[in-house]
Amino acid sequence: MARLIKGLDTKLIHAGEPEPLIGGAVAMPIFQSSTFEYTGEKSYHDLRYIRLSNTPNHAVLHAKLAALENAEAALVAGSGMAAISATLFTVLAGGGHLLAQDCLYGGTHDLMNEEFPAYGMAVDFIDGDEPATWREALRPNTKAIYVETMSNPLLQVSDLEAAVAFAAENGLLSIVDNTFASPINFRPAEIGFDLSLHSGTKYLNGHTDIVAGAVIGRAELIRNVTRTLNHLGGILDPHACFLLNRGIKTLGVRVRHQNESALKIARWLEQHPSVSRVNYAGLEGHSNHLRACELFDGFGGVLSFELAGGLDAAVRFIERVTIPINAPSLGGVETLITRPATTSHSGMSPQDRASAGISDALIRLSVGLESSDDLLEDFETALGA
Ligand SMILES: *Cc1c(COP(=O)(O)O)cnc(C)c1O
């Protein structure tokens, strides 16, 4: 009988895994073969070849990721940016225009600003919290609206339901970068998003040892993005597929721990006299708290904050903490700390950063899986010093 696979945690372990097991192997083996014997495939895209993302290692991930977000289909890519660029080059092919949330992941923002013009594609940035202003940015060639589940590093939550409704009303595709929430906290297809994008480098893999990406959503769109990726070549190799699949199996226990630990840390920081501001959607005082409660099953493991002592205090704090590693990126098992002005958002001009609310003193924390009591003790010592 087929295995019973219903709950999210069962899907993490078993969805997409071969039945019967290959050679009885409990862990999916790595198919380290660039090409496969021809068995009469009719189309180029059906030839079995690693660059066409159709080896057994790809197939397991595609089925698993689609199941996790209750979507029709999925595709993995060589990085989050490969997933994002292949998707946007597909959706905006032939000179399309995009409406995109104004505070985006830096790489995505730069892709739109620096690469789009050369390919005849255009973008207008919109305030994700002000749906009434979106209509005036529409053009006859607008193809899609692009948002992120939670913005980096201020953890703002755009009006995601309005983005889906606006897309439907205006014949656009709705696309969301769901990296920060992960399928544990939010499944975009459930509220009607056409496509969900991930940097699998972050929570999905969770162990800070590969870069990977994913596109999840409607089957017809996934097919089209796959064809683009087949030509662009930014694919995930089978060994990285194996690692990503291994990482995904513990996504539930990791993200729930990170939700809990980040909330505890955010509350602790909020009441600390040396801390002037904390950004975390799980806090009652966050401007998007109610929306986040309605949409999400948890608020994620990333938060940001400022110290009363400003930039000097921030630099000292990062030097003095002993557990968090001073590094960009997020979503792994180890706690990472960074000042976005020097890393993730250093590509923005100081004026753009200031108008986005990202001060030089802002500290971003990606909470890992260490004991939260140890982290709090470490922070107390660093703040008291
Ligand atoms: C890291 C990240 C990306 C880019 O992913 P890579 O795997 O580094 O290419 C895209 N979106 C968000 C929200 C990210 O955090």
The ligand as an SDF file (V2000), in Angstrom:
LIG
                    3D

 15 15  0  0  0  0  0  0  0  0999 V2000
   19.6250   34.8830    0.0540 C   0  0  0  0  0  0  0  0  0  0  0  0
   18.3610   35.3240   -0.5620 C   0  0  0  0  0  0  0  0  0  0  0  0
   18.1740   35.2870   -1.9440 C   0  0  0  0  0  0  0  0  0  0  0  0
   19.2790   34.8390   -2.8910 C   0  0  0  0  0  0  0  0  0  0  0  0
   19.5790   33.5030   -2.7140 O   0  0  0  0  0  0  0  0  0  0  0  0
   21.0200   32.8550   -3.1120 P   0  0  0  0  0  0  0  0  0  0  0  0
   20.7990   31.4370   -2.7360 O   0  0  0  0  0  0  0  0  0  0  0  0
   22.0490   33.5610   -2.3160 O   0  0  0  0  0  0  0  0  0  0  0  0
   21.1820   33.0740   -4.5750 O   0  0  0  0  0  0  0  0  0  0  0  0
   16.9570   35.6770   -2.4460 C   0  0  0  0  0  0  0  0  0  0  0  0
   15.9630   36.1150   -1.6520 N   0  0  0  0  0  0  0  0  0  0  0  0
   16.1110   36.1820   -0.3260 C   0  0  0  0  0  0  0  0  0  0  0  0
   14.9810   36.6840    0.5020 C   0  0  0  0  0  0  0  0  0  0  0  0
   17.3050   35.7970    0.2680 C   0  0  0  0  0  0  0  0  0  0  0  0
   17.4400   35.8820    1.5920 O   0  0  0  0  0  0  0  0  0  0  0  0
  1  2  1  0
  2  3  1  0
  2 14  2  0
  3  4  1  0
  3 10  2  0
  4  5  1  0
  5  6  1  0
  6  7  2  0
  6  8  1  0
  6  9  1  0
 10 11  1  0
 11 12  2  0
 12 13  1  0
 12 14  1  0
 14 15  1  0
M  END
$$$$
